[in-house]
Amino acid sequence: MRKLIILSLMAAASSVTFAKCAAPTDLVAVPMQAQAWLQSDSAKVSVNINGSVNNAGLGSLRQSMLVNLNKIVKGDWHITNFNRSQDNSGLEKVYATAQLRLPNNKLGAIRSKAKALSKPGIKYQVTNIQFIPSQMQTQATKANLRANIYTQAQKEILSLDKAFPNQKFRLFSINFQPHAGISGIRPMILAKTASNAVPRMNVGNKVTMNAMVSFQPKRQGPGQGGSMGRPSRHARPNRNQG
């Protein structure tokens, strides 16, 4: 009998501890959304380099690549691919790809400049001009969207406190969707054309960020609860969607 009483007390203590750690269920969950246009006024330029040299000239070819790329247009060039092989005659065949990002006003005549650098044994060719936002622009836009949702959450707390004056609400959690959706204009790619003229334009994509924001009323003393009582979990439509 004594053992039974001790076990009962231990079980009761365990249940009390669990109750203290249990997640609250009296939450108000509100879906929120923020949108913005992600503008890009620059382009990612890709240049292919094909060369054939003997083994002794391989080192000088590597050194001349960046020099010649900066003759096409000065900028922060990056070699993104470099392959070499040997043909039946013993010559080293080199294939490389270089990229950089350029503003619109520096895109003119780059194809003709690349062609002028080409000569027997080496060829430079602009293969792609793609108007897409940079990673830095994308992250900055997402940060602004998160700040927008934070502001919406603050306004929602004021609305809840006004609707239920005997309850004081606080922010409980914000669950962002793993990836912000990007839609709208597809990245513009300028294929090789006879003309070197590049149209001046800003290309935009619409970025949408969704989040589920939960609010919890602060605990009230006995007899101080408002008409809301223990609010059940529900969702309100987001006025800022669309």
C-alpha positions, 0 to 999 in steps of 0.5 A, spaced: 500 500 500 505 504 501 509 503 495 502 504 491 502 511 494 509 513 493 508 511 485 501 515 485 505 521 488 511 520 483 506 520 477 502 526 479 509 530 480 511 527 473 504 530 470 505 537 473 512 537 470 509 535 463 503 540 464 508 546 465 512 544 459 506 543 455 505 547 449 500 552 449 493 551 445 490 558 446 493 561 440 490 565 434 494 564 428 494 569 422 496 568 415 500 574 413 503 575 406 508 581 403 510 582 396 515 586 392 518 587 385 525 585 385 528 589 379 534 588 376 538 593 371 544 589 370 546 583 366 550 577 367 554 576 361 558 569 359 564 569 355 566 562 352 574 561 350 576 556 346 584 555 344 589 551 341 596 551 344 602 547 345 604 545 352 609 551 352 604 556 351 599 553 356 601 558 361 601 564 357 594 563 355 592 562 362 595 569 363 592 572 357 585 570 358 583 575 364 587 581 360 583 580 354 577 579 358 578 586 361 579 588 354 572 586 352 569 590 358 573 592 365 570 588 371 570 583 376 571 577 371 570 570 374 573 563 370 567 559 372 569 553 368 576 551 365 577 544 361 583 542 357 585 536 353 590 533 348 588 532 341 592 527 336 597 532 334 599 533 341 596 540 341 592 542 348 585 544 347 582 549 352 575 550 353 573 556 359 567 560 361 568 566 364 562 571 367 561 577 370 555 582 372 554 589 368 550 595 368 546 596 362 550 602 360 556 597 359 553 592 355 554 596 348 559 593 343 561 587 347 560 582 342 564 586 337 570 587 342 570 579 343 570 578 336 576 583 335 580 579 340 579 572 336 585 570 332 588 563 330 588 559 336 584 562 340 576 565 340 572 569 345 565 569 344 559 572 348 554 567 349 549 569 354 547 576 356 542 574 362 538 580 365 536 576 372 537 579 379 543 578 383 544 574 389 545 581 393 539 584 390 534 578 392 537 577 399 535 585 400 528 584 398 527 578 402 529 582 408 524 588 406 519 583 406 520 580 413 520 587 416 513 588 412 511 582 416 514 584 422 510 590 422 503 587 420 504 582 426 505 589 431 499 591 428 495 585 429 497 585 436 493 592 437 487 589 433 487 583 438 487 588 444 482 592 441 477 587 440 478 583 446 480 589 451 480 584 457 486 580 454 493 582 452 496 579 446 503 577 445 507 575 439 508 567 440 511 565 433 512 567 426 513 561 421 516 563 414 515 558 408 522 555 407 522 559 400 519 565 398 515 565 391 518 569 385 514 570 379 512 575 374 517 576 368 522 571 366 529 572 366 530 576 359 536 573 355 539 576 349 541 571 344 546 573 339 544 578 334 547 582 328 547 588 332 551 590 338 545 595 341 542 592 347 536 595 349 536 599 356 531 596 361 529 594 368 527 587 368 522 585 374 520 579 378 514 579 383 517 576 390 511 573 395 513 571 402 508 568 406 508 566 414 503 563 419 504 568 425 501 566 432 499 570 438 498 568 445 494 572 450 497 573 457 495 569 462 490 573 467 488 572 474 482 568 477 476 572 475 479 577 470 478 573 463 474 577 458 469 575 454 474 571 449 475 566 455 480 561 452 481 563 445 481 557 440 486 556 435 483 559 429 485 563 423 483 570 420 484 572 413 490 577 411 487 583 409 494 585 406 494 579 401 494 580 393 
